[in-house]
Amino acid sequence: MQFCPSSCDCLPPLLVCLGLLGNGLVAYVTLARLRPLTRQNVYFGCIAVVDSIAVTEIGVVQLFLSKGLPWLSGGRLGFILLNQGDWGCRSQSYLLGLCQLLPAAMLLAMVVDRTLSMLAPFRFRTLGPGVALRVALLTAATSAVLAAPILFLTSLVTFSGSSGNFFISCYLTNQRVEALLYWNLLCSPPTLALLAILLTNCLLLFCVARVARERRRHLQGGCGSGGVSDGQSLSGATAVLALSVLMLLCDFPLIAVYWTLRFLPAQTDPTVMHALSESISALMALHLLSQAGNLPVMLHRNRRFRRCFLELVRLRSERPTSWEMRAGIAE
């Protein structure tokens, strides 16, 4: 077996290290340090945990151990997926689909929660962090069930070319239209979830603009009431928008290649299909950026997180003041 040299296959370990460190800090600060614990903090913490799992599976197993390490060692070391047999192909395809679906589904749950909170703030103010935890657990269970059909749709498939070359790939066994639509719409990549995030972001952006206009009008009129609450609400909403935009920008190129690959005509030269399949590695490395970039986004867009993180870095533990506790309720 030949391994084509690619810097993208060796880059994931760096992204994995940065992602695990950053997501670990995000989870610790949002779940253990920020007080009071709010629904949005729970969502941020759950997303950090899910992204850590996805970064490990995609960056370590799917990219580095399966491609980068075999190339570096000349095929002597590494996790060769094609050598694991049919069920190895099925299980790894399931984990890959789940690790792409779950982060998008978890982010969608947080975006919907934040949008509803901005549309009806008084109705959702009374909901506590327990609601967010139950929604996160339900989202994880639903994602695991939705990805389960991958176990029965994938297998080792041999493609033979006109020049006598052949390629063995872990691919869809059932080429019916409904199987292809399921694979690309729900799991790998989760096109429907990403489109839902895009549409919900448009509504959330409208809500943020409306709240910002009202806050600016209050400040110009000399009315300071609600300024702190609106500021905290805007800070949380802009952090959600930033995480969503990062995921959309990093995932849509991967979606374009997947859809092109799945719906190529049957008479397409296998060399072309193989080249497209190899390009997925580079786009997967780009996909890892969306799951390894939570910490920079949170530090840039969330004031309460940035303040608490700086206190943690300075090894200084302070009790939250009454102003911080009141402001946290708005989130």
C-alpha positions as CSV (number, residue, x, y, z in Angstrom):
1,M,0.0,0.0,0.0
2,Q,1.3,3.4,-0.9
3,F,0.9,6.5,1.3
4,C,0.8,9.8,-0.4
5,P,2.8,12.4,1.5
6,S,0.5,15.1,2.9
7,S,1.3,17.7,5.6
8,C,-2.4,17.7,6.4
9,D,-2.1,14.1,7.7
10,C,0.7,15.2,10.1
11,L,-0.9,18.5,11.2
12,P,-3.8,17.0,13.3
13,P,-1.6,16.1,16.3
14,L,-0.9,19.8,16.9
15,L,-4.6,20.6,16.5
16,V,-5.5,17.7,18.8
17,C,-3.2,19.0,21.5
18,L,-4.4,22.5,21.2
19,G,-8.0,21.3,21.0
20,L,-7.8,19.1,24.1
21,L,-6.1,21.8,26.1
22,G,-8.4,24.5,25.0
23,N,-11.6,22.5,25.4
24,G,-10.5,21.2,28.8
25,L,-10.0,24.8,30.0
26,V,-13.4,25.9,28.5
27,A,-15.2,23.0,30.2
28,Y,-13.5,23.6,33.6
29,V,-14.1,27.4,33.6
30,T,-17.7,27.2,32.4
31,L,-18.8,24.3,34.6
32,A,-16.6,24.7,37.7
33,R,-15.6,28.3,38.0
34,L,-18.3,30.5,36.5
35,R,-21.0,31.2,39.1
36,P,-23.9,31.2,39.0
37,L,-24.1,28.2,36.7
38,T,-26.4,29.1,33.8
39,R,-27.9,27.2,30.9
40,Q,-25.4,28.8,28.5
41,N,-22.5,27.7,30.7
42,V,-23.8,24.1,30.6
43,Y,-24.0,24.3,26.8
44,F,-20.5,25.7,26.5
45,G,-19.1,23.0,28.8
46,C,-21.0,20.1,27.0
47,I,-19.8,21.4,23.6
48,A,-16.2,21.5,24.9
49,V,-16.5,17.9,26.1
50,V,-18.1,16.7,22.8
51,D,-15.5,18.6,20.7
52,S,-12.7,17.0,22.7
53,I,-14.0,13.5,21.8
54,A,-14.5,14.5,18.2
55,V,-11.0,16.0,18.0
56,T,-9.5,12.8,19.3
57,E,-11.4,10.5,17.0
58,I,-11.0,12.5,13.8
59,G,-7.6,14.0,14.4
60,V,-5.8,11.0,16.0
61,V,-7.6,7.9,14.6
62,Q,-9.0,9.0,11.3
63,L,-6.1,11.3,10.1
64,F,-2.8,10.8,12.0
65,L,-2.8,7.1,13.0
66,S,-4.6,6.0,9.7
67,K,-2.7,8.2,7.3
68,G,0.0,10.5,8.7
69,L,1.9,7.9,10.8
70,P,1.9,5.1,8.1
71,W,3.3,7.6,5.7
72,L,6.0,8.8,8.1
73,S,7.0,5.2,8.9
74,G,6.8,3.9,5.4
75,G,3.8,1.7,6.3
76,R,5.4,0.0,9.3
77,L,3.4,1.8,12.0
78,G,-0.1,3.1,12.2
79,F,-3.7,2.1,12.3
80,I,-4.6,0.8,8.9
81,L,-8.4,1.0,8.6
82,L,-8.6,-1.4,5.6
83,N,-6.7,-4.1,7.7
84,Q,-9.4,-4.1,10.4
85,G,-11.9,-6.0,8.3
86,D,-15.5,-5.3,7.5
87,W,-16.7,-4.5,11.0
88,G,-13.7,-2.3,11.6
89,C,-14.8,-0.3,8.6
90,R,-18.3,-0.2,9.9
91,S,-17.4,0.8,13.5
92,Q,-15.0,3.5,12.4
93,S,-17.5,4.9,9.9
94,Y,-20.1,5.1,12.7
95,L,-17.7,6.9,15.0
96,L,-16.7,9.3,12.3
97,G,-20.4,10.0,11.5
98,L,-21.3,10.4,15.2
99,C,-18.3,12.7,15.8
100,Q,-19.4,14.9,13.0
101,L,-23.1,14.9,13.9
102,L,-22.9,15.3,17.6
103,P,-20.9,18.7,17.8
104,A,-23.2,20.2,15.2
105,A,-26.4,19.0,17.0
106,M,-25.1,20.2,20.4
107,L,-24.3,23.6,18.9
108,L,-27.7,23.7,17.2
109,A,-29.3,23.1,20.6
110,M,-27.4,26.0,22.2
111,V,-28.2,28.3,19.3
112,V,-31.9,27.5,19.5
113,D,-31.8,28.1,23.3
114,R,-30.1,31.4,23.0
115,T,-32.5,32.5,20.2
116,L,-35.6,31.6,22.2
117,S,-34.1,33.4,25.2
118,M,-33.7,36.6,23.2
119,L,-37.2,36.3,21.6
120,A,-38.9,35.6,24.9
121,P,-36.5,36.6,27.7
122,F,-39.1,36.6,30.6
123,R,-40.5,33.2,29.7
124,F,-37.1,31.5,29.6
125,R,-35.5,33.4,32.5
126,T,-36.8,30.9,35.0
127,L,-35.3,27.8,33.3
128,G,-32.2,26.6,35.1
129,P,-29.1,24.8,34.1
130,G,-30.7,21.4,34.7
131,V,-32.9,22.0,31.6
132,A,-29.8,22.6,29.5
133,L,-28.2,19.4,30.9
134,R,-31.2,17.3,30.0
135,V,-31.4,18.8,26.5
136,A,-27.7,18.1,26.0
137,L,-28.1,14.4,27.1
138,L,-31.2,14.1,24.9
139,T,-29.2,15.5,22.0
140,A,-26.3,13.1,22.5
141,A,-28.7,10.1,22.7
142,T,-30.6,11.2,19.6
143,S,-27.4,11.7,17.7
144,A,-26.2,8.2,18.6
145,V,-29.5,6.7,17.3
146,L,-29.5,8.8,14.1
147,A,-25.9,7.6,13.3
148,A,-26.7,3.9,14.0
149,P,-27.7,3.0,10.4
150,I,-24.1,3.7,9.3
151,L,-23.2,0.3,10.8
152,F,-25.4,-1.4,8.1
153,L,-24.8,0.9,5.2
154,T,-20.9,0.9,5.0
155,S,-18.5,-1.9,4.0
156,L,-15.2,-2.5,2.3
157,V,-15.7,-1.8,-1.4
158,T,-13.3,-2.5,-4.3
159,F,-13.2,0.0,-7.2
160,S,-11.5,-1.2,-10.4
161,G,-10.2,1.2,-13.0
162,S,-9.9,0.9,-16.8
163,S,-6.1,0.9,-16.4
164,G,-6.1,-2.2,-14.3
165,N,-5.6,-0.3,-11.0
166,F,-8.0,-1.0,-8.1
167,F,-8.7,0.8,-4.9
168,I,-10.2,-0.6,-1.7
169,S,-12.3,1.9,0.3
170,C,-14.6,2.0,3.2
171,Y,-17.6,3.1,1.4
172,L,-21.4,2.9,1.2
173,T,-22.5,-0.6,0.2
174,N,-26.0,0.5,-0.7
175,Q,-25.9,3.1,-3.4
176,R,-29.6,3.8,-3.4
177,V,-30.6,7.5,-3.4
178,E,-32.2,7.3,0.1
179,A,-28.9,5.9,1.6
180,L,-26.9,8.6,-0.1
181,L,-29.2,11.3,1.1
182,Y,-29.2,9.9,4.7
183,W,-25.4,9.8,4.7
184,N,-24.9,13.3,3.5
185,L,-27.9,15.0,5.1
186,L,-27.7,13.6,8.6
187,C,-24.2,12.3,9.4
188,S,-21.2,12.7,7.3
189,P,-21.2,15.7,7.2
190,P,-24.5,16.7,9.0
191,T,-25.7,19.0,6.2
192,L,-29.2,19.4,7.7
193,A,-27.9,20.4,11.1
194,L,-25.5,22.9,9.6
195,L,-28.2,24.5,7.5
196,A,-30.4,24.7,10.6
197,I,-27.6,26.4,12.4
198,L,-27.2,28.9,9.5
199,L,-30.9,29.7,9.5
200,T,-31.2,30.0,13.3
201,N,-28.1,32.2,13.3
202,C,-29.9,34.6,10.9
203,L,-32.7,34.9,13.4
204,L,-30.3,35.3,16.4
205,L,-28.4,38.0,14.5
206,F,-31.7,39.9,14.0
207,C,-32.4,39.6,17.8
208,V,-28.9,40.8,18.7
209,A,-29.3,43.8,16.4
210,R,-32.7,44.6,17.9
211,V,-31.4,44.4,21.5
212,A,-28.3,46.5,20.6
213,R,-30.5,49.2,19.1
214,E,-32.8,49.3,22.2
215,R,-29.7,49.4,24.4
216,R,-28.2,52.2,22.4
217,R,-31.5,54.1,22.6
218,H,-31.7,53.6,26.4
219,L,-28.1,54.9,26.8
220,Q,-28.8,57.9,24.6
221,G,-32.0,58.7,26.5
222,G,-30.1,58.5,29.8
223,C,-32.0,55.4,31.0
224,G,-29.5,53.0,32.5
225,S,-32.0,50.4,33.6
226,G,-31.4,47.0,32.0
227,G,-28.1,48.0,30.6
228,V,-26.1,45.4,32.5
229,S,-28.6,42.6,31.7
230,D,-28.6,43.6,28.0
231,G,-24.8,43.7,27.9
232,Q,-24.5,40.2,29.4
233,S,-27.2,38.9,27.0
234,L,-25.4,40.4,24.0
235,S,-22.0,39.0,25.2
236,G,-23.5,35.5,25.4
237,A,-25.3,35.8,22.1
238,T,-22.2,37.1,20.2
239,A,-20.1,34.2,21.6
240,V,-22.7,31.7,20.3
241,L,-22.7,33.5,16.9
242,A,-18.9,33.4,16.8
243,L,-18.8,29.6,17.5
244,S,-21.5,29.0,14.9
245,V,-19.7,31.0,12.2
246,L,-16.4,29.2,12.9
247,M,-18.1,25.8,12.4
248,L,-20.0,26.9,9.3
249,L,-16.9,28.3,7.6
250,C,-14.8,25.2,8.4
251,D,-17.4,22.6,7.4
252,F,-19.0,23.9,4.2
253,P,-16.0,23.1,2.0
254,L,-16.1,19.6,3.4
255,I,-19.8,19.4,2.6
256,A,-19.1,20.5,-1.0
257,V,-16.5,17.7,-1.6
258,Y,-18.7,15.1,0.1
259,W,-21.7,15.9,-2.1
260,T,-19.6,15.9,-5.2
261,L,-18.0,12.6,-4.3
262,R,-21.3,10.8,-3.5
263,F,-23.1,11.9,-6.6
264,L,-20.4,11.4,-9.3
265,P,-21.6,9.3,-12.2
266,A,-20.9,5.6,-12.0
267,Q,-18.6,5.8,-15.1
268,T,-16.3,8.3,-13.4
269,D,-12.6,7.2,-13.4
270,P,-11.7,5.7,-10.0
271,T,-8.5,7.9,-10.1
272,V,-10.7,11.0,-9.9
273,M,-12.8,9.5,-7.0
274,H,-9.6,8.6,-5.2
275,A,-8.2,12.1,-5.6
276,L,-11.4,13.6,-4.2
277,S,-11.3,11.1,-1.3
278,E,-7.7,12.1,-0.5
279,S,-8.7,15.8,-0.5
280,I,-11.0,15.0,2.4
281,S,-8.0,14.7,4.7
282,A,-7.1,18.3,4.1
283,L,-10.7,19.4,4.7
284,M,-10.9,17.3,7.8
285,A,-7.9,19.2,9.2
286,L,-9.8,22.4,8.5
287,H,-12.8,20.8,10.2
288,L,-10.7,20.3,13.3
289,L,-10.2,24.0,13.6
290,S,-13.8,24.5,14.4
291,Q,-13.5,22.1,17.3
292,A,-10.1,23.3,18.5
293,G,-11.0,27.0,18.4
294,N,-13.4,27.2,21.2
295,L,-11.0,28.8,23.7
296,P,-9.9,31.7,21.5
297,V,-13.5,32.5,20.6
298,M,-14.7,32.4,24.2
299,L,-11.8,34.6,25.3
300,H,-12.5,37.1,22.6
301,R,-16.3,37.3,22.7
302,N,-17.4,36.4,26.3
303,R,-16.4,38.9,29.0
304,R,-17.4,36.8,32.0
305,F,-15.5,33.9,30.7
306,R,-12.4,36.0,29.9
307,R,-12.5,37.6,33.4
308,C,-12.8,34.2,35.1
309,F,-10.1,32.7,32.9
310,L,-7.6,35.4,33.7
311,E,-8.3,34.9,37.4
312,L,-7.6,31.2,36.9
313,V,-4.3,31.9,35.0
314,R,-3.2,34.3,37.8
315,L,-4.0,31.6,40.4
316,R,-6.4,34.0,42.1
317,S,-9.7,32.8,43.5
318,E,-12.3,35.4,44.3
319,R,-15.8,35.0,45.4
320,P,-18.3,36.5,42.9
321,T,-19.7,39.8,43.9
322,S,-23.4,40.5,44.1
323,W,-23.3,42.4,40.8
324,E,-21.7,39.3,39.0
325,M,-24.4,37.0,40.5
326,R,-27.2,39.3,39.3
327,A,-25.7,39.7,35.9
328,G,-25.2,35.9,35.5
329,I,-29.0,35.4,35.7
330,A,-29.5,37.2,32.4
331,E,-27.4,34.5,30.7
